[in-house]
Amino acid sequence: MYSFMGGGLFCAGVGNILLIVSTATDYWMQYRQASNYMHQGLWRYCMPGKCFPHNDSIAHLDATRALMILSLLACFVGIIIGIMAFIHYSSFDRFDKTFAAGILFFISCFLVFLAMAVYTGVTINYYGKRYGNWRFSWSYIIGWVSVVLTFFSGIFYMCAYRMHECPRSANSH
């Protein structure tokens, strides 16, 4: 049980760090315009030597930002509860922290998946039709890696929960 929880905490910790880096950096997409390579993230777009904030309220960027931040919060709270479950801190007897951490990791996974899907869909439909020379970049890719890591942290915590529940349910019969 503790090995699953340790694996879950490791995946969640790395996933949360990747979520922070992905959300904060400006390399979600790169494109070539007038013989210059430019790149953009959720907060800024950059030309050679200079970056500018996204001044317009662009709906898909607002949605992606909000979902990424909510995913970060869910993962962070899941890590805190997962650590509390790991060290047997029990302030609530009927509140299973292992199960709660697993659910929070799945919620985080779902939210970052939605963020990535929104960004991907709009970017492909908009840039794919208007520009020929663009590509997704490393900030975007580590966003997808964080989807996988938060998913596996949820799986690990649910496995730990099932291992903890099975002896309890066998004793009650």
N, C-alpha and C positions, 0 to 999 in steps of 0.2 A: 504494500500500500504506500509506504513512504517513498519507494523508488518512483512510482507513478507521480506522486505529488512533487517530488524533486524535479522530475522531467518536465512536469507541467509548469512549475515555477521558472525553470530555465527557459523553456520555450516562450512563456509569457513575458519574462524579463527582456529577452532578446527581441521579441515581437514588439514590445512597447518602445524600446529604444529605436527600432526601425520605423515605427509609426511616427515618433517624434522627428526623426531625421527626414523622413519622407514628407511630412507635413510642412516642415520648416524650410526645406531647400528649394532652389529655383530650377531644378532640372527635370521637370515632368515631361517636357517636350522640347525638342530642338528643331530648328528649321533654318533654311537658307533663304535670305532675302537680299537682293542686290549684291551678290558675292560676299556677304557677311553671314556668319553663323550666329544665330540668335537663340536664346532659350527662355523658357518661362516656367514658373511654378504656380502654386496656388495664390501667392501673395504679390509676386512681382514678375515683370518681364525684363529681360536684359538684352542689350545690344553690346557690341564690343566696347568694353571699358566702362559701361554705365548701366545701372538698373533703375527701373521706374516702378512705382506701385500700380497695381490695377486700380485705376480711378473709377471706372464704370462698375456698376453693380451687375456683374455677369452671373446669371442665374445658376448655370452649371458649376461655376467656381464657388459661389456661395454655398450651394448644396454640398459640394465635395468638401469644402472647408468644415462645414458644420458636422457632417458625418464623420470626418476624420477626428475632429476634436471630441465628439461623443464617444467614438471608439477608443480613443486614448484614455478618456475618463473611465469607461467601463473596464478596460484592461487594467488600469492602475488600481481601481477599487478591488477588482478580482485578485490582483497580486497581494494586496493588503489582507483580504479575507483568506486567501490561500496560505499566507504566512501564519495567520492566526490559527488556521486549521492544522498547520504543520507543527505548531508548538503547543497545541491543545489548550489554547486560551478559550475558555467557555463562559461567556457572559450570558448566553441564552442556551438553555438546555434543548429546546425543541428546534433550534436553528442549526441545521447541518451546514457548517462552513465549507466543507469539501464540495457538496452539491452546489451551494451558492456560488463558489468561485468558478466551478465548471460552467454554470449558466452564464455568469458574467463574461467569461472568455468566449463562449458561443455568441453572446450578444455583441461583443467587440468584433468578432470575426464577421458577423452578419453586417454590422455597420460599415466596416472598412470595405467589405465586398460591395456593398451598395455604393459607397463613395467611388470606388474604382470603376464600377460598372457605369455610373453616371458620367464620369470623366471620359472613359473610353468611348462610350456611345456618342457623346456630343463631339468629341475631338475627331473621331473617324468620320462622322457625318459632315462636320464643318470643314476641317482641314483637308480631309481626304478628297473632297470635291473641289476645293479652291486652290490647294497648293500641291505640287508634286514632290517637293523635296523636304519632307519633314519626317520625324521619327520620335517615338517615345524614348525617354532617357532614363538614367539610373534612379532618380527619385521615384519615378513611376514604378519601376521594376521592384524596388525594395518595398513599395506599398503592397504589391502582390505577394511578395515573400512574407510580409507581416500577416496577410490573410491566412496563409498556410500555417504559420507559427501559432497564431491565436487559435486556429481550429484544433491543432494538435494539443495545445495546452488544455483546451476544453475536453478533448478526448481523454487525456491523461487523468484529469481530475474526475471525470465520470467513471473511469476504470477504478480509481482509488475509492470513490464513493461506493461502487458496486462491491468491491472487495470488503469494505467496511460494513456494508449492509447485509451481505450474505450470511456471515456468522450470526448477526443479530436476528435475522429472520429464521434461521435454523434453530436457534435457542427458544424462540417464542412458540414453536409448534409442539 
